[in-house]
Amino acid sequence: MSPAERRNLVDPVADSPLWKVDLPAAEHGVLVPAHAKEFLVERGESGEPELRMTWSGFDVDGAPALRVVVDVALDAATAVSYWSISLDGLGELRPASVRFPRIGGLARQEKEALAVPIWMGQKTNKPREIMNAGGRGRRLEWMYPGILSMQCLALYRENGAGFYAACDDTAAFCKRFALFGDGQGGIGFEVVQLPENAGESGGAYRAPYRALLGVFEGDWFTAAERYRAWALKQAWARESRLKTGATPQWAIDTGLWVWNRGRSENVLAPAASLQEAADVPISVFWHWWHGCPYDVGFPEYLPPREGTQPFQDALNAAHARDLHAIVYMNQRLWGMTTKSWAERDAARYAVKGADGAIRPEVYNTFTKSPCASMCMGTAFWRNTYAGLAVEAVLDLGVDGIYMDQACSSLACFDPAHGHPVGGGSYWIEGFQLLQRDIREQCRGAGRSVALAGEGCGEAWLPYLDLMLSLQVSMERYAAPGNWLPIPFFHAVYHGYFLPYGNYASLTMPPYDALWPDETAPAEPLALLDRKFAQQFRMEQARAFVWGQTPTLANFRPEHLESRAAEMDFVVRLAKLRRRAEAYLLHGTMLRPPAMDVLEAVIPMSRLSIYAGQQGALSEYEGRYPLVLVSAWQSPEGGMAIAVANIADTSQRAAFTLDSTDWPLAPRGVLRTLEDSGAEKSASYEGGVVSVDEELPPASACIYVFSKD
């Protein structure tokens, strides 16, 4: 950190305890350092900057010998400190959670930003406003493993000083990262550790991982680079299915995904038409094929709603045209109004809270039907789901399963399930068993299967082939104004998984024919106003420059004519990506070069399956850059810059690269791959190369730098 940036990022007078232990059975309910009568600080004996802090003398009934020990070590070279905590002498007391480390009073800075790996990643420039809205403190929590795809976050001043927090947990123990406001503009941070099998703790708790707290200078990409240096050394990266060659080749070769819903004539036939017109390998992401209503009747998927034989016939015809399909099957929900819920006594195997109760989840805004999350730690649920998935692959002939909500986890407190109660690593261990059973049963019958999951998650890299990354179009489903998507996960793990997905649609949302007639729209899939064409291009351009396989939702063959310009843009991006797969499929994301980019106010459609329906906010305006850019390094060491112009007018692309800062050869050739299929080249020398040219309206290109 530069001398100008050397400052304390924590308010030294902030009154915030370093740890809190939730002890429901204790007198105080919550134990904090101030309850201790004795405090001891000891230096480490290794000569390294290490401290041990011990609190004791708590006078807690039933635990007279209780003590809390915190060890902290500093790595001065990286400006990172390592924190661990243990509790001894608990007696019969059982901690519900251990909140450690807690850092209150994070210093306010100008141009402040918060970056969190919420699945693909999100960033806000209003962290204090969000957590102190209306003069009241607000708390934000994210579960790991789950909605938090990586165990880190960063609060920083743009291109200035930043606070970095992470954990070095390699077993994916259940935990939460949390930020909290004090109602007066202050922000604090804590890791909420969830002890495993607290009831069998033997009177002690020792954190099975360390927390990392540090400082840096830069932005969210700087934080991603720091995390990447650790993350790519872990088993989940080494054993990722893409890196080990386990992912089915057809999934790797897919040039464009079509995300359609309903019967085969609404899904497979349009995909075949697009494949013929675009001359790009198409695969199908298929929802609403099942015999039950969406978000209501799970897991009663079979038989398909059009019947088994017609479904098989349609899929066989698609295979004859080199089309592949993965079908939707939610991997943790059971509809609580279904016949099978009662008949199979499914409630026994649902996730339970600490009070022993099921927490119903309601997703369907039309039916309000409750669903229960099934516990991944139970063999009952894994066998139920695996049986359905294997039947879909072996009997119906599908090529893969989209396991909705796969990159998520919950803490379960049912002691009858046979897994550690509360926290632990049983969720990801259960998923590993589930996917193994599906793959082995299919392989034994001579079939391979592709498995996809919702969102992103490092712990799932060895188990999933594809990860649905929908935040490229989060404006269609999220409340506007506070958060923007960033490729946080991609910046760390690109090349170790296949990201795909996009809500980008030219139509109104579809409506399941099995939902109530009274809430059905007059015309599902009606074309959207052309004023949203720029939003559509932005969503497709984000996926392109961030290294995802392009995806098109709700496609109809007539769009090739009625929305020819938008469809042409999608196809050109898909073809251009295939010419640079060493970068956009297998490459490592680099920091994008600095460019002066114009911004514009763009009309935004806030419509998805549920968002923006029934009188809710359905459109608004937002300010966005008109040119998107990313940088890449191939496994062989080559470098490329991808740019996309989403505007209706030409835009300037100007940047300079220097070999002292970039993996650029001292002399070489710059090849420009245009989305028209054309290519031009020019030589450069001296280790410096500059680009300054006009990008045509609604266009993209890739600049590839190679040795002479």
C-alpha positions in Angstrom: 0.0 0.0 0.0 1.4 3.4 -1.0 2.4 5.8 1.8 -0.5 8.1 0.8 -2.9 5.2 1.4 -1.5 4.1 4.8 -4.4 4.7 7.1 -6.3 2.8 9.8 -9.3 1.1 8.2 -10.9 0.5 11.5 -12.1 3.3 13.8 -9.9 2.8 16.9 -12.6 4.0 19.3 -15.3 1.7 17.8 -17.0 -0.2 20.7 -17.3 -3.6 19.1 -16.4 -6.9 20.9 -13.9 -9.1 18.9 -16.2 -12.1 19.5 -19.6 -13.1 20.6 -20.7 -16.6 21.6 -24.4 -17.4 21.5 -25.2 -19.6 24.5 -28.9 -20.0 24.7 -28.8 -21.9 28.0 -26.5 -19.4 29.8 -27.6 -16.5 32.0 -26.6 -13.8 29.6 -27.6 -15.7 26.4 -24.6 -14.0 24.7 -21.1 -14.1 26.0 -18.7 -11.3 25.1 -15.2 -10.4 26.2 -16.5 -7.8 28.8 -18.0 -10.7 30.8 -14.5 -12.1 31.6 -12.7 -11.2 34.8 -9.3 -12.2 33.5 -7.5 -11.4 30.3 -4.0 -12.6 29.2 -1.9 -11.7 26.2 1.1 -13.9 25.2 3.5 -13.5 22.4 4.4 -16.5 20.2 7.6 -18.3 20.7 8.5 -18.8 17.0 9.8 -15.3 16.5 7.0 -14.6 14.1 4.5 -11.8 14.8 2.0 -13.9 16.7 -0.3 -13.3 19.7 -2.5 -15.5 21.9 -5.3 -13.8 23.8 -7.1 -15.7 26.6 -10.3 -14.6 28.4 -11.4 -16.5 31.5 -13.3 -16.1 34.8 -16.7 -15.7 33.3 -18.7 -17.0 36.3 -21.1 -18.9 34.1 -23.2 -21.4 35.9 -22.4 -24.9 34.8 -19.1 -23.9 33.1 -16.7 -22.5 35.9 -13.6 -23.3 33.8 -14.8 -21.7 30.6 -12.2 -19.8 28.7 -12.0 -18.3 25.2 -8.7 -18.4 23.3 -7.9 -16.4 20.2 -4.7 -16.9 18.2 -3.7 -14.3 15.6 -0.7 -14.2 13.3 0.4 -11.5 10.9 1.9 -12.0 7.4 3.6 -8.6 7.0 4.5 -9.4 3.4 0.9 -9.7 2.3 -0.7 -7.4 5.0 -3.0 -10.3 6.0 -3.7 -11.5 9.5 -4.9 -15.0 10.4 -7.4 -15.5 13.2 -8.6 -18.6 15.0 -10.7 -19.2 18.1 -11.4 -22.0 20.6 -13.6 -22.4 23.6 -12.8 -24.8 26.5 -14.6 -25.7 29.6 -18.1 -25.3 28.2 -19.4 -28.1 30.4 -23.0 -28.7 29.5 -23.4 -25.4 27.6 -23.7 -25.6 23.8 -22.9 -22.6 21.6 -25.5 -22.0 18.9 -23.0 -19.8 17.0 -19.6 -18.2 17.5 -19.4 -14.8 15.9 -15.7 -14.3 15.2 -13.8 -12.3 14.2 -16.0 -9.2 14.6 -14.7 -5.9 13.3 -16.8 -2.9 14.1 -16.4 0.7 12.9 -14.9 0.1 9.4 -13.6 3.5 8.5 -15.7 5.6 6.1 -14.0 6.5 2.8 -14.9 8.5 -0.3 -16.1 6.6 -3.4 -16.7 3.5 -1.2 -17.7 0.2 -2.7 -18.5 -3.2 -1.4 -17.9 -6.4 -3.5 -19.4 -9.7 -2.4 -19.3 -13.0 -4.3 -23.0 -13.5 -4.2 -22.9 -16.4 -6.7 -21.3 -14.8 -9.7 -20.7 -11.5 -7.9 -22.3 -8.2 -7.0 -21.0 -4.8 -6.2 -22.6 -1.7 -4.6 -21.5 1.9 -4.4 -23.9 2.5 -1.5 -22.8 0.1 1.3 -23.4 2.6 4.1 -26.7 3.8 2.7 -27.9 0.2 2.4 -27.0 -0.8 5.9 -28.1 2.3 7.6 -31.3 3.1 5.7 -33.8 5.4 7.5 -31.4 5.8 10.4 -31.7 2.2 11.4 -29.0 -0.5 11.3 -29.5 -3.2 8.8 -27.8 -6.6 8.7 -26.8 -8.5 5.5 -25.9 -12.2 5.8 -24.8 -14.7 3.2 -24.4 -18.4 3.7 -21.3 -20.3 2.7 -21.3 -22.7 1.0 -24.2 -21.5 -0.9 -25.3 -18.0 -2.0 -21.8 -17.0 -1.1 -19.8 -18.7 -3.8 -16.4 -17.9 -2.3 -15.4 -17.2 1.3 -14.3 -13.6 0.9 -15.5 -10.0 0.5 -14.0 -6.6 0.1 -15.0 -3.1 1.3 -12.8 -0.4 -0.4 -12.3 3.0 -1.9 -12.2 2.7 -5.7 -8.6 2.3 -6.6 -7.7 3.1 -3.0 -7.4 1.5 0.4 -9.5 -1.6 1.1 -10.6 -4.0 3.8 -10.4 -7.7 2.8 -11.9 -10.6 4.7 -11.8 -14.3 3.9 -11.6 -17.8 5.4 -9.2 -20.7 4.5 -11.8 -23.5 5.0 -11.1 -26.3 2.5 -13.9 -28.6 3.7 -16.9 -26.2 3.1 -18.1 -26.0 6.7 -21.4 -24.1 7.1 -20.9 -20.5 8.0 -22.2 -17.0 7.3 -20.5 -13.8 6.3 -22.3 -10.8 7.7 -22.1 -7.0 7.5 -24.1 -4.8 9.9 -24.9 -1.1 10.2 -25.2 0.9 13.5 -28.0 3.2 12.2 -25.6 6.2 12.2 -23.5 5.4 9.0 -21.2 2.9 10.6 -20.4 -0.6 9.2 -19.1 -3.7 10.9 -18.2 -7.2 9.7 -18.3 -10.7 11.3 -18.0 -14.4 10.4 -20.8 -16.4 12.0 -19.4 -19.8 12.7 -21.9 -22.6 13.2 -20.5 -25.3 15.5 -20.8 -28.9 14.2 -22.6 -31.3 16.6 -22.6 -28.8 19.4 -24.5 -31.3 21.6 -21.5 -33.7 21.4 -18.8 -31.2 21.7 -17.2 -32.6 24.8 -17.3 -29.2 26.4 -15.1 -27.5 23.7 -15.3 -25.8 20.3 -12.3 -25.3 18.1 -12.8 -23.5 14.8 -11.8 -25.9 11.9 -10.5 -23.1 9.8 -9.0 -19.6 10.1 -10.4 -16.2 9.2 -8.2 -13.8 7.2 -8.4 -10.0 7.7 -6.2 -7.7 5.7 -5.8 -4.6 3.7 -5.1 -3.9 0.1 -5.0 -1.1 -2.5 -7.1 -1.4 -5.6 -10.6 -2.6 -6.2 -12.7 -5.8 -6.3 -10.5 -7.3 -9.0 -7.5 -6.8 -6.7 -9.4 -8.8 -4.0 -10.2 -11.5 -6.6 -6.5 -11.8 -7.5 -5.6 -12.2 -3.8 -8.2 -14.9 -3.3 -7.3 -16.6 -6.6 -3.7 -17.1 -5.4 -5.0 -19.3 -2.6 -8.1 -20.8 -4.3 -6.5 -22.4 -7.3 -4.2 -24.5 -5.0 -7.2 -26.2 -3.4 -8.6 -29.6 -4.2 -11.9 -28.3 -5.7 -9.9 -26.5 -8.4 -7.5 -29.4 -9.1 -10.5 -31.8 -9.3 -12.9 -29.6 -11.2 -14.6 -31.6 -13.9 -13.6 -29.2 -16.7 -9.9 -29.3 -15.8 -9.9 -33.1 -15.4 -11.6 -33.7 -18.7 -14.7 -35.3 -17.1 -17.2 -32.8 -18.6 -19.1 -34.3 -21.6 -17.6 -32.9 -24.8 -21.0 -31.9 -26.2 -21.4 -29.5 -23.3 -18.0 -27.9 -23.9 -18.7 -27.6 -27.7 -22.1 -25.9 -27.2 -22.0 -22.5 -28.9 -25.4 -21.3 -27.7 -27.9 -22.4 -25.2 -31.7 -22.0 -25.9 -33.7 -21.7 -22.6 -37.3 -22.5 -23.5 -40.2 -24.0 -21.5 -43.1 -26.3 -22.0 -43.7 -29.2 -24.4 -41.2 -30.3 -26.9 -42.7 -28.4 -29.9 -42.0 -25.2 -27.9 -38.4 -26.2 -27.0 -36.7 -28.7 -29.3 -38.2 -27.5 -32.6 -37.2 -23.8 -32.1 -33.7 -24.9 -31.1 -33.4 -26.9 -34.3 -34.5 -23.9 -36.3 -31.9 -21.7 -34.7 -29.1 -24.2 -35.1 -29.8 -24.4 -38.8 -30.0 -20.7 -39.3 -27.1 -19.8 -37.1 -24.7 -22.7 -37.9 -23.7 -22.9 -34.3 -24.0 -26.0 -32.0 -27.1 -25.5 -30.0 -28.0 -27.2 -26.7 -31.4 -26.9 -24.8 -32.0 -25.8 -21.3 -35.5 -27.2 -20.7 -38.0 -26.1 -18.1 -41.6 -27.1 -17.6 -41.2 -30.5 -19.3 -42.4 -32.2 -16.2 -45.9 -33.4 -15.3 -46.3 -31.1 -12.3 -46.7 -27.4 -12.1 -43.5 -25.4 -11.7 -42.6 -24.4 -8.1 -45.7 -26.3 -6.8 -45.6 -30.0 -7.5 -41.9 -31.0 -7.1 -40.7 -33.7 -7.1 -43.5 -35.3 -9.1 -41.8 -34.7 -12.4 -42.6 -38.0 -14.1 -44.2 -38.7 -16.5 -43.5 -35.7 -18.8 -46.6 -33.5 -19.3 -46.8 -34.5 -23.0 -46.5 -38.2 -22.2 -43.6 -40.5 -22.1 -43.6 -41.8 -25.7 -44.1 -38.4 -27.4 -41.3 -37.0 -25.2 -38.9 -39.8 -26.2 -39.8 -39.5 -29.9 -39.1 -35.7 -29.9 -35.8 -36.1 -28.1 -34.7 -38.9 -30.4 -35.4 -36.6 -33.4 -33.4 -33.8 -31.7 -30.5 -36.2 -31.1 -30.5 -37.0 -34.8 -30.0 -33.3 -35.5 -27.1 -33.1 -32.9 -29.2 -31.3 -30.4 -28.7 -32.0 -26.6 -31.0 -31.2 -23.8 -30.7 -30.9 -20.0 -34.0 -30.8 -18.1 -35.1 -29.0 -14.9 -35.2 -30.9 -11.6 -35.0 -28.9 -8.4 -32.5 -30.6 -6.1 -33.9 -29.7 -2.7 -37.6 -28.7 -2.9 -40.7 -30.8 -2.1 -44.1 -29.3 -2.6 -46.0 -29.5 0.7 -49.4 -29.6 -1.0 -48.5 -32.6 -3.2 -49.9 -36.1 -2.7 -46.4 -37.6 -2.3 -45.6 -35.2 0.5 -48.1 -37.0 2.7 -47.8 -40.5 1.2 -44.0 -40.7 1.6 -43.9 -38.9 5.0 -41.4 -36.5 3.4 -41.6 -34.1 6.4 -39.4 -36.5 8.3 -36.5 -35.7 5.9 -37.0 -32.0 5.5 -34.6 -29.4 6.8 -35.4 -28.4 10.4 -34.6 -25.3 12.3 -33.1 -25.2 15.8 -36.7 -25.3 17.1 -37.3 -28.5 15.2 -39.8 -26.8 12.7 -39.8 -26.8 8.9 -39.4 -23.4 7.3 -41.8 -23.4 4.3 -40.5 -21.5 1.2 -42.9 -19.9 -1.2 -41.6 -19.0 -4.7 -44.8 -19.1 -6.8 -46.4 -15.7 -6.6 -49.5 -17.0 -8.4 -50.4 -20.0 -6.3 -48.6 -19.1 -3.0 -47.9 -22.8 -2.6 -45.4 -23.7 0.1 -42.4 -26.0 -0.5 -40.0 -27.5 2.0 -36.3 -27.8 1.6 -35.2 -31.4 1.8 -32.1 -32.3 3.8 -29.1 -33.2 1.6 -27.6 -35.1 4.6 -30.3 -37.8 4.4 -30.1 -40.9 2.2 -33.9 -40.8 1.7 -33.8 -37.5 -0.2 -30.6 -38.4 -2.1 -32.1 -41.7 -3.2 -35.4 -40.1 -4.1 -33.8 -37.5 -6.3 -31.2 -39.7 -7.9 -33.9 -42.2 -8.8 -35.9 -39.6 -10.6 -32.8 -38.2 -12.4 -31.6 -41.6 -13.5 -35.0 -42.4 -14.9 -35.0 -39.2 -16.9 -31.6 -40.0 -18.4 -32.0 -43.7 -19.0 -35.7 -44.0 -19.8 -36.5 -40.6 -21.4 -33.1 -40.1 -23.0 -32.2 -36.6 -21.7 -28.6 -35.6 -21.8 -28.3 -34.0 -18.4 -30.1 -32.6 -15.3 -30.3 -29.0 -14.3 -30.2 -29.3 -10.5 -31.9 -26.0 -9.5 -30.7 -24.5 -6.2 -27.7 -26.8 -6.3 -25.2 -24.1 -5.3 -26.9 -23.5 -2.0 -26.9 -25.1 1.5 -28.8 -24.9 4.7 -28.1 -25.8 8.3 -30.3 -28.6 9.6 -31.0 -29.4 13.3 -32.9 -32.7 13.0 -30.9 -35.3 15.1 -32.8 -38.1 13.4 -31.2 -37.4 10.1 -27.8 -39.0 11.1 -25.7 -36.0 10.2 -24.0 -33.4 12.5 -26.7 -31.2 13.9 -26.4 -27.5 12.9 -23.2 -26.6 11.2 -20.7 -28.9 9.5 -19.8 -30.0 6.0 -22.5 -32.6 5.6 -24.4 -30.6 2.9 -21.6 -30.6 0.3 -20.6 -34.2 1.3 -24.2 -35.2 0.7 -24.2 -33.5 -2.7 -21.0 -35.3 -3.6 -22.8 -38.6 -2.9 -25.9 -37.6 -4.8 -24.1 -36.7 -8.0 -21.9 -39.8 -7.7 -24.9 -42.0 -7.5 -26.5 -40.3 -10.5 -23.4 -40.6 -12.6 -22.5 -44.2 -11.6 -26.0 -45.5 -12.3 -26.1 -43.8 -15.7 -22.5 -44.9 -16.6 -23.4 -48.4 -15.6 -26.1 -48.3 -18.3 -23.7 -46.9 -20.9 -24.7 -43.3 -20.6 -22.8 -40.2 -19.4 -24.7 -37.3 -17.9 -24.1 -33.6 -17.7 -25.1 -32.0 -14.4 -25.7 -28.2 -14.0 -26.5 -26.2 -11.0 -27.9 -22.7 -10.2 -25.4 -20.0 -9.4 -21.7 -20.5 -8.7 -19.9 -22.2 -5.9 -16.3 -23.3 -5.5 -17.2 -26.3 -3.4 -19.3 -27.7 -6.3 -16.5 -27.5 -8.9 -15.7 -31.2 -8.8 -19.3 -32.2 -9.0 -21.0 -29.9 -11.6 -20.2 -29.5 -15.2 -22.2 -26.3 -15.8 -23.1 -23.4 -13.5 -26.1 -21.1 -14.4 -24.9 -17.5 -14.0 -27.9 -15.3 -14.3 -26.6 -12.1 -12.8 -25.6 -10.9 -16.3 -29.3 -10.0 -16.5 -30.0 -9.3 -12.8 -31.9 -6.1 -13.8 -34.8 -8.3 -14.9 -35.4 -9.8 -11.5 -33.7 -7.6 -8.8 -34.9 -4.3 -7.3 -33.0 -1.5 -9.2 -30.6 1.0 -7.8 -28.3 -0.7 -5.2 -26.3 -3.6 -6.8 -24.6 -4.3 -10.1 -23.2 -7.6 -11.3 -19.5 -8.2 -11.4 -17.7 -11.4 -12.6 -16.1 -12.0 -9.2 -16.3 -15.8 -9.3 -15.2 -15.8 -13.0 -12.1 -13.7 -12.1 -11.0 -16.4 -9.8 -12.2 -19.7 -11.4 -12.8 -19.1 -15.1 -11.4 -22.1 -17.0 -12.4 -24.4 -14.2 -16.1 -24.6 -15.0 -18.6 -23.9 -17.8 -20.7 -20.7 -16.9 -23.8 -20.2 -19.0 -27.3 -18.6 -18.6 -29.1 -15.4 -19.4 -32.6 -14.0 -18.8 -32.1 -12.0 -22.0 -35.4 -12.4 -23.8 -37.2 -10.6 -26.6 -40.6 -11.5 -25.1 -42.8 -11.2 -22.2 -42.3 -14.0 -19.6 -43.9 -17.4 -20.3 -46.7 -18.7 -18.0 -47.0 -22.3 -17.0 -50.1 -23.9 -18.4 -50.5 -25.8 -15.1 -50.8 -22.6 -13.1 -54.2 -21.0 -12.4 -56.1 -19.7 -15.4 -57.2 -16.5 -13.6 -53.7 -15.1 -13.3 -52.6 -16.0 -16.8 -51.5 -13.1 -19.1 -53.6 -12.4 -22.1 -50.6 -13.2 -24.4 -47.6 -15.0 -22.9 -44.4 -14.5 -24.9 -45.7 -11.4 -26.6 -42.8 -9.4 -28.1 -41.3 -6.7 -25.8 -41.1 -3.1 -27.0 -38.0 -2.5 -29.2 -36.9 0.2 -26.7 -35.5 -2.7 -24.6 -33.2 -3.8 -27.4 -30.2 -2.1 -25.8 -30.8 -3.9 -22.5 -30.9 -7.2 -24.5 -27.6 -6.4 -26.1 -26.0 -5.4 -22.8 -27.0 -8.7 -21.2 -25.6 -10.7 -24.1 -22.5 -8.6 -24.2 -21.8 -9.1 -20.5 -22.0 -12.9 -20.9 -19.7 -12.6 -23.9 -16.9 -10.4 -22.4 -17.1 -12.3 -19.0 -16.5 -15.7 -20.7 -19.9 -17.4 -20.5 -21.5 -19.6 -23.1 -24.2 -17.4 -24.7 -27.8 -18.2 -23.7 -31.1 -17.0 -25.3 -34.4 -17.3 -23.4 -37.9 -17.8 -24.8 -36.7 -18.1 -28.4 -39.3 -18.4 -31.2 -38.3 -19.1 -34.8 -40.2 -16.0 -36.0 -37.8 -13.9 -34.0 -35.2 -14.5 -36.8 -37.4 -12.1 -38.8 -39.3 -10.0 -36.3 -36.2 -9.2 -34.2 -33.6 -9.8 -36.9 -31.1 -7.2 -35.5 -31.1 -8.6 -32.0 -30.9 -12.2 -33.2 -28.0 -11.3 -35.5 -26.1 -9.7 -32.5 -26.5 -12.9 -30.5 -25.4 -15.2 -33.3 -22.4 -13.0 -34.1 -21.2 -13.1 -30.5 -21.6 -16.9 -30.3 -19.5 -17.4 -33.5 -16.9 -14.9 -32.4 -16.6 -16.6 -29.0 -15.9 -19.9 -30.7 -13.0 -18.4 -32.6 -11.3 -17.5 -29.3 -12.1 -20.4 -27.0 -8.5 -20.5 -25.7 -9.4 -17.3 -24.0 -13.2 -17.1 -23.5 -13.6 -20.8 -22.6 -10.3 -21.9 -21.1 -8.6 -18.6 -20.3 -7.8 -16.8 -17.0 -9.5 -13.4 -16.6 -7.1 -10.4 -16.3 -7.8 -6.9 -15.2 -9.4 -5.1 -18.1 -7.4 -2.2 -19.7 -8.3 1.4 -18.8 -10.6 2.9 -21.4 -12.7 6.0 -21.6 -16.2 4.7 -22.2 -19.3 6.7 -22.7 -22.4 6.0 -20.5 -26.0 6.4 -21.4 -29.4 6.0 -19.8 -31.1 2.8 -21.0 -34.7 1.7 -20.6 -34.8 -1.5 -18.6 -37.4 -4.2 -18.5 -37.9 -5.7 -15.0 -39.8 -8.8 -16.1 -39.0 -12.4 -15.4 -41.1 -15.4 -14.4 -42.3 -13.7 -11.2 -40.5 -10.3 -11.0 -42.5 -7.3 -12.4 -45.8 -9.2 -12.5 -49.2 -8.3 -11.1 -48.7 -4.6 -10.8 -45.1 -4.5 -9.5 -42.4 -2.3 -11.0 -41.9 -3.7 -14.5 -39.6 -1.1 -16.1 -37.3 1.7 -15.2 -34.2 3.5 -16.5 -30.6 2.9 -15.6 -27.2 4.4 -16.6 -24.7 1.9 -18.1 -21.5 1.9 -20.1 -21.9 1.5 -23.8 -18.7 -0.5 -24.4 -17.9 -3.5 -22.3 -14.3 -4.8 -22.1 -12.4 -7.8 -20.6 -8.8 -9.1 -20.7 -7.7 -12.8 -20.9 -4.7 -15.0 -20.8 -4.8 -18.4 -22.5 -3.3 -21.5 -20.9 -0.5 -21.2 -23.4 0.3 -17.7 -22.3 -1.3 -15.7 -25.1 -3.3 -12.6 -24.4 -6.6 -11.2 -25.7 -8.9 -8.2 -25.2 -12.6 -8.7 -25.8 -14.8 -5.6 -26.4 -18.5 -5.2 -27.2 -20.4 -2.1 -28.3 -24.1 -2.2 -27.2 -25.0 1.2 -28.6 -26.9 2.1 -31.8 -24.0 4.3 -32.8 -20.3 3.8 -33.3 -18.2 3.9 -30.2 -14.4 4.4 -29.6 -12.2 1.6 -28.3 -8.8 3.0 -27.3 -6.3 1.5 -24.9 -2.6 0.9 -24.6 -0.8 -2.2 -23.3 2.8 -2.3 -22.0 4.7 -5.6 -21.5 5.9 -4.3 -18.1 2.3 -4.6 -16.8 0.8 -7.2 -19.1 1.7 -10.7 -20.3 2.7 -9.3 -23.6 5.6 -10.4 -25.8 8.2 -7.6 -26.5 7.4 -7.9 -30.2 4.6 -9.7 -31.9 1.4 -9.6 -33.9 -2.0 -8.1 -33.1 -4.8 -10.0 -34.7 -8.3 -8.4 -34.7 -11.1 -10.9 -34.9 -14.2 -9.2 -36.0 -17.7 -10.4 -35.4 -18.4 -10.3 -39.1 -16.0 -13.2 -39.5 -13.2 -11.0 -40.9 -9.7 -10.8 -39.5 -6.9 -8.3 -39.8 -3.4 -8.2 -38.4 -0.6 -5.8 -37.7 2.8 -6.2 -36.1 4.1 -4.3 -33.0 7.4 -4.0 -31.2 9.0 -2.4 -28.3 6.7 -4.1 -25.8 4.0 -1.5 -26.3 0.9 -1.7 -28.4 -1.9 0.8 -28.8 -5.4 0.3 -30.2 -7.6 3.2 -31.2 -10.5 2.5 -33.5 -14.2 2.9 -34.0 -16.5 0.0 -33.1 -19.5 -0.2 -35.4 -23.0 -0.1 -33.8 -24.0 -3.2 -32.0 -20.7 -5.1 -32.6 -17.9 -6.9 -30.9 -14.3 -7.9 -31.6 -11.4 -9.7 -30.0 -7.8 -8.4 -30.1 -5.4 -11.3 -29.9 -1.7 -10.6 -29.1 0.8 -13.3 -30.0 4.5 -13.6 -30.4 6.0 -12.6 -33.8 
